[in-house]
């Protein structure tokens, strides 16, 4: 069984569709919604959005993406978990693929989606279907929008990395090899991304990049040493 941790950073109108698909999947045990805004938005009970597996962690203070993921990790009940953005949609068969891979290779680290899997216009199956070990350490192309992991490889992102670089930190500091997933297509709502229009958030993001480069970047990941 697996838990999903979803901070409501982008307030995406597609969140309800994402939750419906996860709520009915037999391998999803819980969905932790970390509210990052005092306004409940699309999850307001008045909209009649009722789910069996969703737990809403009420807003207390702005945590941004990395802080929301960290809070969710502290509340986990399952061994496997996914760090998920609130503005992506994907076929839930990915969950089956990832958990099957972990069963076969338990000493595997974070798994993210290869950039070729995002926002593809064609429905044709890829020439590569499966998992390939990462050869690039800096995260690119939406890899961090959905990251799978497990408690044997549990990591907490440093508090001074607020919004960006949490996924890159996970790749560098994972004790097991990290992988790219190839297979089902993923869709993001980039035009809704808070980081595309919000200057305050962008300032935090650039600061995160500076902190990572100065403080946390390694010559190569721990699992490559």
N, C-alpha and C positions, 0 to 999 in steps of 0.2 A: 504493500500500500504506500501511497505517496501523498504528501501535503503540498499545496500551492500557497506561496506567499506573494500577495499582490498589493503593493502600496498604491494608493489612488492619487498619484502625482499629476497625471495628465487629465484626469476627469473625463475620460473618453466616453463618448456615447455608445461605443461598441462593448463596453464592459459587461453589460447585461447579457449580450450574446455569448461572450466568452464564459461567463459564469454558468449559463445554461448548459453549455457543452461539457464543462468540467463537472458540474453537479450530477450529471447522469452517468459519468464514466465509472465503471465498477472498481477500478483500481485507485481512484481518488478518494482518500479518507476524509480530508478536511481542506477547506479553502479559507485562508486567513486574509481578510481584507484589512489592511492597515490604513485607516483614514488619515490623509495628509492635509485635510482642510476641514474647518468647522462646519461647512455646509455639506450635508450628506449626499447632495446631488442625485444621481440616478439610483442610488441605493436607498433613498428615503422610503420608509415603509408605506407612505401614502401612494406610491406608484404600484403597490401590490406585488413587488418583486420578492417572492418567498423562495428560499432555497433550503434544502435539507442539510447541506454540508458547509454552508457559509457561516463563519464567525466574524463579526465586525468588531475590530479593535478601535474604540472611539478616539477621535482626535484629542490630543492633549497639547502638543506643540508641533511645529513644522519639523519633520524629520527628513524630508526629501527621499530620494530613492534608497540610498545605502542605509540610512538610519531605519527606514521602514523594513528593509530586508533583515537587518540585525534584530529588530524587535520581534519579527515573525519567527526567526530561528530560535529565539529564547522561549517561544511558546510551542514549539513543535511536539507532536505526539508520535510521529512516524520516523522510521529510519531514513527513508528517501524523501527528498523535498525538491521543489522547483522554485527558483526566484524568477518572478514573472512581472513584466510591465502590464499596465492596465489598458494598453492601446494596441494589442496584437490579437490576431485570430489565427488558428491553426487546426488542422485535423487532429483529433485526440488519439489517433492511432500512433502518433509520435510517442505518447506515454508508454504504450505497450512496447514499442521498439526499444526505448531507453531502458526500461526496467528489465527487459529480456537481456539486453547487453550487460547491465550491471550484474545480473545473475551469472552470466557466463564469465565475466571479468570483474570480480568484486574489487580488485585493486586498481580501479579506474577512478579518475578524478572528475572534474567538472566537464559537462557536456553542453555545448552551445550550438547554435544553428549557423552553418556556413553561409556567408553573405549571398551566395548564388541561390539560396533557397528563399530569399525574401522578395515579395512583391513581383513575382514572376507573372507575365501575361499569358503564358502558355500552360496548359494542363498536362502536357506530355511528361512521362516519367523520366527522371534523370538517368544519365548513363552510369552514374555512381550512386549506389543506394546502400547506406550503412554508415560506418563511423571510421574516421581517419584521424590519427594523432595530429595535434596542432604542430605546425612548423613555424608559425609566426606568433610572437609573444604578445605584441600589442593588439588589443581587441579592436576589431573593425567590423563594419557592415552589419550591425545589429546583433552580433553574437551574444551580447549581454542582455538582450531583451527577454530571453528565456534561457535560464541556466539550470541544469539539473545537477544534483549532488547528493551526498549521503553523510550520515553522522560520523562514519569512520574517517571522513575527510573534512570534517566541519571546520569552517573558517568564519571569523568575525571580521568584518571590514573596519579598519581604524576610523575612529570618530571624526578625525580631521578631514577625511574624504567624505564629503556630504552627499554629492549627487552623481558625479562622474568618477570613473577609474576604479569603481568597486569590482567590476568584472575583470579588468586588467589585473588588479590585485589578486583576485581569485586564481587567475591563470599562473601568475608568478609564484604564489605561495601554496598552491595545492601540493600535497605530498605525493599524489599519484598523477600519472599522465592525464592530460586534458585532451578532449576530442571535439572534432567538428562533426555535426550530424548532416547527412545528405539523405533526402527522401521526399517527404511531404512538403508542400509549399506553405510559406508563412506570409501573412499580410499585416502590414503596419499602417497606422494612420499618421504618417509623418506631418501632414498639414496641421494636425491637432497637437503635435508635440509641444509641450510647454517650453522646451529648450529652443524652439525655433523663433519664438516671438517675445519671450519674457527676458528683458535685459537684466533684471535682478538675478534670475536663475543662471543666465549665461555667465555673469560675473563669478558666481559660485563655481560653475563648471570649469572656467579657466583657472581659478584658484586651485581647484582639485588637481588639475593637470600639473600645475607648478609644484604642488606639494608632493605628488606622486614621483615626479622626476627627481626632486631634490631629496626625498626621504625614503621612498620605498622601492624604487626601481632597482632591479638586480641585473647583473650581466646576463644571466639566463635563469629560467625557473628552477625552483628547488628540485622538482622531479627530474630535471635534466642533469643534475650534478652527480 
